[in-house]
Amino acid sequence: MTQRPRIIRRLLLALGAGAGLFFLGTVLLVVAGLRDHVGKAEIALVLGSKVERDGAPSARLRARLDRTLECYRAGYFPAVIASGGTGKEGFDEAVVMRDYLVAHGIPSERVIVDSGGVTTFASAKNTLQIARQRNIKSVFVISQYFHIPRARLALRRFGLSPVYGAHARFFEGRDIYSSPRELLGYLRYLFRRYDASAG
């Protein structure tokens, strides 16, 4: 065997091994997200998603809010942080989320609006500030199953503990590419700096 074919073979083997590890990591992330970690917390964090052009929560966001309502009624937490940003449709996700939760039975004084939750990192950092103001530590986070591991990681790295989580019961075709992409986000969050002043 000449040198060039040997190099190509090793390169292909390395690429195959890398692809296999990436696939395995994605599977582990999905399994972790589907396994809810429920427990009583002092506050919940529900992460934002798209609002439709008519101002209604998208199906994905509604699923997160409905799971929040379910867990609230089960007594897992007494208050909720609705965290999101303003999307291209022009609506403040956090306000839309608050209005939905209040319309479905959570008292308005028990819903905190975080309109600065433009990323998972920002939502976690803002939750830390709210937790400090209220002298609380434990958080219960609600989002899509593949998003839960990264959200829990960010909250824990900011010093909040314990951090519980439950996934929205909503699945769609885009999850096929959202899950592998989320693994890259999780790996990035593993090596981020976590302090209250970080951007």
C-alpha positions as CSV (number, residue, x, y, z in Angstrom):
1,M,0.0,0.0,0.0
2,T,1.4,3.4,-1.0
3,Q,1.6,6.3,1.4
4,R,-1.3,8.3,-0.1
5,P,-4.0,5.6,0.2
6,R,-2.9,4.9,3.7
7,I,-3.3,8.5,4.7
8,I,-6.7,8.7,3.0
9,R,-7.8,5.5,4.8
10,R,-6.7,7.0,8.2
11,L,-8.5,10.2,7.4
12,L,-11.7,8.4,6.5
13,L,-11.5,6.3,9.7
14,A,-11.0,9.5,11.8
15,L,-13.9,11.2,10.1
16,G,-16.1,8.1,10.7
17,A,-15.1,8.0,14.3
18,G,-15.8,11.7,14.7
19,A,-19.2,11.3,13.1
20,G,-20.0,8.3,15.3
21,L,-19.1,10.3,18.5
22,F,-21.2,13.2,17.4
23,F,-24.1,10.9,16.7
24,L,-23.7,9.3,20.1
25,G,-23.5,12.6,21.8
26,T,-26.7,13.8,20.2
27,V,-28.5,10.6,21.3
28,L,-27.3,11.1,24.9
29,L,-28.4,14.7,24.9
30,V,-31.9,13.7,23.6
31,V,-32.2,11.0,26.2
32,A,-31.1,13.3,28.9
33,G,-33.7,15.9,27.8
34,L,-36.5,13.4,27.6
35,R,-35.8,12.3,31.2
36,D,-37.5,14.9,33.3
37,H,-35.9,15.8,36.6
38,V,-38.8,17.0,38.7
39,G,-38.8,18.4,42.2
40,K,-40.1,21.3,44.2
41,A,-38.3,24.5,43.4
42,E,-38.7,28.1,44.6
43,I,-39.3,29.4,41.0
44,A,-39.7,28.2,37.5
45,L,-38.1,29.5,34.3
46,V,-39.9,28.9,31.0
47,L,-37.9,29.8,28.0
48,G,-39.4,31.7,25.1
49,S,-39.9,30.8,21.5
50,K,-41.7,32.2,18.4
51,V,-44.9,34.3,18.6
52,E,-47.1,34.1,15.6
53,R,-47.9,37.2,13.5
54,D,-51.3,37.5,15.2
55,G,-49.7,37.7,18.6
56,A,-50.6,34.2,19.7
57,P,-47.9,31.8,21.0
58,S,-46.7,29.4,18.4
59,A,-47.5,25.7,18.9
60,R,-44.0,25.1,20.3
61,L,-44.2,28.0,22.7
62,R,-47.7,27.0,23.7
63,A,-46.5,23.5,24.6
64,R,-43.9,25.0,26.9
65,L,-46.5,27.2,28.6
66,D,-48.9,24.3,28.9
67,R,-46.2,22.2,30.6
68,T,-45.5,25.1,32.9
69,L,-49.2,25.3,33.8
70,E,-49.2,21.5,34.4
71,C,-46.2,21.6,36.7
72,Y,-47.5,24.7,38.5
73,R,-50.8,23.1,39.3
74,A,-48.9,20.0,40.5
75,G,-47.2,22.2,43.1
76,Y,-43.7,22.0,41.8
77,F,-43.2,25.8,42.1
78,P,-45.1,28.9,43.3
79,A,-43.9,31.4,40.8
80,V,-42.7,31.6,37.1
81,I,-40.2,33.7,35.2
82,A,-41.4,34.1,31.6
83,S,-38.2,34.8,29.7
84,G,-37.9,35.8,26.0
85,G,-37.0,38.5,23.6
86,T,-38.7,40.4,20.8
87,G,-38.9,38.4,17.6
88,K,-39.1,39.6,14.0
89,E,-42.9,39.5,14.3
90,G,-42.6,42.5,16.7
91,F,-44.0,40.9,19.9
92,D,-42.3,40.7,23.3
93,E,-42.3,36.9,23.9
94,A,-42.1,37.3,27.6
95,V,-45.3,39.5,27.7
96,V,-47.2,37.1,25.5
97,M,-46.1,34.2,27.7
98,R,-47.2,36.1,30.9
99,D,-50.6,36.9,29.4
100,Y,-51.1,33.2,28.4
101,L,-50.1,31.9,31.9
102,V,-52.3,34.5,33.6
103,A,-55.3,33.7,31.3
104,H,-54.9,30.1,32.3
105,G,-55.0,30.5,36.0
106,I,-51.6,31.7,37.4
107,P,-52.0,34.9,39.3
108,S,-50.3,37.9,37.6
109,E,-48.2,38.7,40.7
110,R,-46.7,35.2,40.4
111,V,-45.4,35.7,36.9
112,I,-42.2,37.7,36.4
113,V,-41.5,39.1,32.9
114,D,-38.0,38.9,31.7
115,S,-37.9,40.6,28.3
116,G,-34.1,40.4,28.1
117,G,-34.0,36.6,27.6
118,V,-32.8,36.8,24.0
119,T,-30.6,33.8,24.5
120,T,-30.4,30.8,26.9
121,F,-27.3,32.4,28.5
122,A,-29.1,35.7,29.0
123,S,-32.2,34.0,30.4
124,A,-30.0,32.1,32.9
125,K,-28.1,35.2,33.9
126,N,-31.3,37.2,34.4
127,T,-32.7,34.3,36.4
128,L,-29.7,34.6,38.7
129,Q,-30.3,38.3,39.3
130,I,-34.0,37.6,40.1
131,A,-33.0,34.7,42.4
132,R,-30.5,37.0,44.2
133,Q,-33.2,39.7,44.7
134,R,-35.6,37.1,46.2
135,N,-32.9,35.1,48.1
136,I,-33.7,31.8,46.3
137,K,-31.6,29.1,44.8
138,S,-33.7,26.3,43.3
139,V,-35.1,26.6,39.8
140,F,-37.3,24.5,37.6
141,V,-36.8,25.0,33.9
142,I,-39.2,24.2,31.0
143,S,-38.3,24.1,27.4
144,Q,-38.0,21.6,24.5
145,Y,-36.4,18.2,25.4
146,F,-33.2,18.8,23.4
147,H,-32.8,22.3,25.0
148,I,-33.2,21.3,28.6
149,P,-29.6,20.0,29.2
150,R,-28.0,23.2,28.0
151,A,-30.5,25.3,30.0
152,R,-29.9,23.3,33.2
153,L,-26.1,23.5,32.6
154,A,-26.2,27.3,32.3
155,L,-28.3,27.7,35.4
156,R,-26.0,25.4,37.5
157,R,-22.9,27.2,36.2
158,F,-24.4,30.5,37.4
159,G,-24.6,28.9,40.9
160,L,-28.3,28.0,41.1
161,S,-29.0,24.6,42.7
162,P,-30.8,22.4,42.6
163,V,-32.0,22.8,39.0
164,Y,-35.0,20.7,37.9
165,G,-36.4,20.4,34.5
166,A,-39.3,19.1,32.4
167,H,-39.7,19.1,28.6
168,A,-42.6,20.4,26.6
169,R,-44.6,17.6,25.0
170,F,-44.2,18.8,21.5
171,F,-42.3,17.2,18.6
172,E,-41.8,18.3,15.0
173,G,-39.8,17.4,12.0
174,R,-37.2,20.2,12.6
175,D,-36.1,18.4,15.8
176,I,-34.1,16.2,13.5
177,Y,-31.6,19.0,12.8
178,S,-32.3,21.0,16.0
179,S,-31.0,18.2,18.2
180,P,-27.5,17.8,16.6
181,R,-27.2,21.6,16.5
182,E,-28.1,21.8,20.2
183,L,-25.2,19.4,21.0
184,L,-22.8,22.0,19.5
185,G,-24.5,24.6,21.7
186,Y,-24.1,22.4,24.8
187,L,-20.4,21.9,24.1
188,R,-19.9,25.6,23.7
189,Y,-21.7,26.3,27.0
190,L,-19.4,23.8,28.7
191,F,-16.4,26.2,28.1
192,R,-18.1,29.6,28.6
193,R,-17.4,32.0,31.4
194,Y,-20.2,32.3,33.9
195,D,-20.4,35.4,36.0
196,A,-23.1,38.0,36.5
197,S,-21.4,40.6,34.4
198,A,-20.6,38.4,31.4
199,G,-22.3,39.1,28.2
